[in-house]
């Protein structure tokens, strides 16, 4: 639709298809409704993303705690094994020391007994006069 206006000194201006205010208003209303729907969709997506993020964060925190507990448990086990090994080594060293001391004591005791037996034999031979008698007898036999 075309409108003609007469301006001043006979000039004519042609205005073609000028939308009416109602038409513009209806178009704006339609675009606003579309934007509001898009905004609602984006809000829902954002809310879903926040919920997913919270679930992910909770899962990560839970797994982190479980991992820390596992490492603590493993460290405690290793420490107890190390302590047990050290105690076993100390007990082994004590047993070896006691065994060596006992063997040394037995060896010393055996040497003492051997020495005492030799001394007793020597004393018996000397006190009984047997050795002196045997020497004298052996000398006399050689002389005669």
C-alpha positions as CSV (number, residue, x, y, z in Angstrom):
1,X,0.0,0.0,0.0
2,X,1.3,3.4,-0.9
3,X,0.7,6.7,0.8
4,X,1.2,10.1,-0.7
5,X,1.8,13.2,1.3
6,X,2.0,16.6,0.0
7,X,4.8,18.6,1.6
8,X,5.2,22.3,1.3
9,X,5.5,23.7,-2.3
10,X,3.9,20.8,-4.1
11,X,6.5,18.1,-3.3
12,X,5.0,14.7,-3.1
13,X,6.6,11.9,-1.1
14,X,5.8,8.3,-1.6
15,X,5.8,6.1,1.4
16,X,5.6,2.5,0.5
17,X,4.3,-0.1,2.8
18,X,4.8,1.4,6.2
19,X,4.2,-1.2,8.9
20,X,1.7,-0.3,11.4
21,X,2.5,0.1,15.1
22,X,0.3,-2.9,15.9
23,X,2.2,-5.0,13.4
24,X,5.6,-3.9,14.9
25,X,4.3,-4.5,18.4
26,X,3.2,-8.0,17.5
27,X,6.5,-8.7,15.9
28,X,8.4,-7.5,18.9
29,X,6.2,-9.5,21.2
30,X,6.8,-12.6,19.2
31,X,10.6,-12.1,19.2
32,X,10.6,-11.4,23.0
33,X,8.6,-14.6,23.6
34,X,11.2,-16.5,21.5
35,X,14.0,-15.0,23.5
36,X,12.4,-15.8,26.8
37,X,12.0,-19.4,25.7
38,X,15.6,-19.6,24.7
39,X,16.6,-18.0,28.0
40,X,14.6,-20.6,29.9
41,X,16.3,-23.4,27.9
42,X,19.7,-21.9,28.6
43,X,18.9,-21.6,32.3
44,X,17.9,-25.3,32.4
45,X,21.1,-26.3,30.6
46,X,23.1,-24.2,33.0
47,X,21.3,-25.7,36.0
48,X,21.9,-29.2,34.5
49,X,25.6,-28.4,34.0
50,X,25.9,-27.1,37.6
51,X,24.3,-30.3,38.9
52,X,26.6,-32.4,36.8
53,X,29.5,-30.4,38.0
54,X,28.5,-30.9,41.6
55,X,28.1,-34.7,41.0
56,X,31.5,-34.8,39.4
57,X,33.0,-32.8,42.2
58,X,31.5,-35.1,44.8
59,X,32.7,-38.1,42.9
60,X,36.2,-36.7,42.7
61,X,36.3,-35.8,46.4
62,X,35.0,-39.3,47.3
63,X,37.5,-41.0,45.1
64,X,40.3,-38.8,46.5
65,X,39.3,-39.7,50.1
66,X,39.3,-43.4,49.1
67,X,42.7,-43.1,47.5
68,X,44.1,-41.3,50.5
69,X,42.7,-44.0,52.8
70,X,44.2,-46.7,50.6
71,X,47.6,-45.0,50.6
72,X,47.5,-44.6,54.3
73,X,46.6,-48.2,54.8
74,X,49.4,-49.3,52.5
75,X,51.9,-47.1,54.3
76,X,50.8,-48.4,57.7
77,X,51.2,-52.0,56.4
78,X,54.6,-51.3,55.0
79,X,55.7,-49.6,58.2
80,X,54.5,-52.5,60.3
81,X,56.4,-54.9,58.0
82,X,59.6,-52.8,58.3
83,X,59.2,-52.8,62.1
84,X,58.6,-56.5,62.2
85,X,61.6,-57.1,60.0
86,X,63.8,-55.0,62.2
87,X,62.6,-56.8,65.3
88,X,63.3,-60.2,63.7
89,X,66.8,-59.0,62.7
90,X,67.5,-57.8,66.2
91,X,66.2,-61.2,67.7
92,X,68.4,-63.0,65.2
93,X,71.5,-61.0,66.2
94,X,70.7,-61.6,69.9
95,X,70.4,-65.4,69.2
96,X,73.6,-65.5,67.3
97,X,75.4,-63.5,70.0
98,X,74.1,-65.8,72.7
99,X,75.0,-68.9,70.6
100,X,78.5,-67.6,70.0
101,X,78.9,-66.7,73.6
102,X,77.7,-70.1,74.6
103,X,80.1,-71.8,72.1
104,X,83.0,-69.7,73.4
105,X,82.0,-70.5,77.0
106,X,81.9,-74.2,76.1
107,X,85.3,-74.0,74.3
108,X,86.8,-72.3,77.3
109,X,85.2,-74.8,79.7
110,X,86.5,-77.7,77.5
111,X,90.1,-76.2,77.6
112,X,89.8,-75.8,81.3
113,X,88.7,-79.4,81.8
114,X,91.5,-80.6,79.5
115,X,94.1,-78.6,81.3
116,X,92.7,-79.8,84.7
117,X,92.8,-83.4,83.6
118,X,96.4,-83.0,82.4
119,X,97.4,-81.3,85.7
120,X,95.7,-84.0,87.7
121,X,97.5,-86.7,85.7
122,X,100.8,-85.0,86.1
123,X,100.2,-84.5,89.9
124,X,99.2,-88.1,90.3
125,X,102.3,-89.3,88.5
126,X,104.6,-87.1,90.5
127,X,102.9,-87.7,93.9
128,X,102.6,-91.4,93.6
129,X,106.3,-91.5,92.7
130,X,105.5,-93.5,89.7
131,X,107.3,-91.3,87.2
132,X,110.4,-90.9,89.3
133,X,110.4,-94.6,90.0
134,X,110.1,-95.4,86.3
135,X,113.0,-93.0,85.5
136,X,115.2,-94.5,88.2
137,X,114.4,-98.0,87.1
138,X,115.1,-97.2,83.5
139,X,118.5,-95.7,84.4
140,X,119.4,-98.6,86.5
141,X,118.6,-101.1,83.8
142,X,120.8,-99.2,81.3
143,X,123.7,-99.1,83.7
144,X,123.6,-102.7,84.7
